[in-house]
Amino acid sequence: MSMSEPETMQIVRKAIGEVLGVAPETIAGGDDLVDSYNVDSLELMEIGVRIERALGVRIDVDQIRDVRTPNDVVAYVATLPSAPHGVKA
C-alpha cells in the first residue's frame, strides 16, 4: 500500500476528529493538540490506536506523548519501519 503525506494527514485528522468530536477539516496541521484542543494523555493514546489501525503501524506510546501537532504525527509515522511506502516526512 502506497500512501502520500496528504493521505496520511487525512487519516491523522480523521482520528483526531473522531476522538475529540470535531470536524477533521477544521484541524490544521500546525494546531497544537494540547493548547488548541486540551488533548489529555488518554485521548492521545486513543488517537494513536486509531492511527495504528488505519495505517497498520505500531506506535510507541512513549513517542506519541512527544507529538504536539498533526504535522508531528505525520512526520513520526513516516519514520516507522512499517510505515506505508511513499509516506515521507
C-alpha positions, 0 to 999 in steps of 0.5 A, a space after each residue: 500500500 502506497 500512501 502520500 503525506 496528504 493521505 496520511 494527514 487525512 487519516 491523522 485528522 480523521 482520528 483526531 476528529 473522531 476522538 475529540 468530536 470535531 470536524 477533521 477539516 477544521 484541524 490544521 496541521 500546525 494546531 497544537 493538540 494540547 493548547 488548541 484542543 486540551 488533548 489529555 494523555 488518554 485521548 492521545 493514546 486513543 488517537 494513536 490506536 486509531 492511527 495504528 489501525 488505519 495505517 497498520 503501524 505500531 506506535 510507541 506510546 512513549 513517542 506519541 506523548 512527544 507529538 504536539 501537532 498533526 504535522 508531528 504525527 505525520 512526520 513520526 509515522 513516516 519514520 516507522 519501519 512499517 510505515 506505508 511506502 511513499 509516506 515521507 516526512 
